Amino acid sequence: MTERREETCPDCQATEANKDARITSIGKDLTTGAMHATVTWHTKDCPTHTVNQILMEDGARRAKERDEWMKTAFPAAHERLKAAAAALPDEAAAAPFVAALTELVAEQADDLGRFVPPERWAEILDRHFPPQSEEPTA
């Protein structure tokens, strides 16, 4: 069970009785390692709350902008990678590196809205760089 902690805003001194906004955050106790929820109350004219809202909205805006940029930049970079890989001479030393990188990027390019999990990376890398004898495999 997660511990709940109350925190008083140093600017507005809001409590549950005179609040306008409640901010709940999750943190980890540095001493015990236990997770906890921190609840902070704010009044509607609290400068700390206003600054936090501005920063949160700005962060969300920047994340959307980066996401939109990525949706065109990643496929274009993927096409450049494929063209560069196809233009390389078939050198035995570089071939597994080129093949693995191309496959890893293609795996991500198939669905830009998801994260390629580490186990998928391990499968691809195992295929291009087979483990030696006693090493673990994916």
Secondary structure, DSSP 8 states (H G I E B T S, - for coil): --EEEEEE-TTT---TTS-SEEEEEEEE-TTT--EEEEEEEE-TT-HHHHHHHHHHHHHHHHHHHHHHHHHHHHHHHHHHHHHHHHHS---TTTHHHHHHHHHHHHHHHT-TTS---HHHHHHHHHHHS---TTS---
